């Protein structure tokens, strides 16, 4: 990604879009990603935070990392038991 021009979240398409110097573009459907990897609202919230605040980190996580392991590491889900 050394030829990257921009990386931003497009609210109209719900995609994180990467634009490169050679006029190519990658669009990551954030809703599809959430449906695949997020098991609960805390993991969805973590992905949403990255999408809005650090879309490049989101892209790096999705394209080169293992998002399930990351989400299990950074989110703590505690069930409310009576």
Secondary structure, 3 states (H helix, E strand, C coil): CCCEEEEEEECCCCEEEEEECCCCEEEEEHHHHHHHHCCCHHHHHHHHHHHHHCHHHHHHHHHHCCHHHHHHHHCCCCCCCC
